[in-house]
Amino acid sequence: MAIIITDECINCDACIVECPNNAIYEPAQEWAYADETALSGTVISLSGDEIDADEMNEPISEEFYYIVPEKCTECKGFHDEPQCASVCPVDCCIPDENHVETEEVLLAKKAWLHAE
């Protein structure tokens, strides 16, 4: 499952540099699949949809740092635990119950994002 940042976030910036998938964004910042990944141009998502990896998407949060669930792999294939949660000083990086995924799916997402 993806990680979510709760509204207890203090916008300290500790998590953003720790994310190996560049799935964490500042409040009100637009995001793209291509940001710091191997994706570019038109790609087929893991669900089979055609997407423009370079297209800028609306921010998920205007007030707090946020994690794009489609880019979050819980650091599987990189680290033993989600790095955002391990560095968060207020413990606001928690499992997102709305985006439950198996380890197999998370590893496939990692491979897709980084063209392995």
Order of alpha helices (4+ residues) and beta strands (2+ residues): beta-beta-beta-beta-beta-alpha-beta-alpha
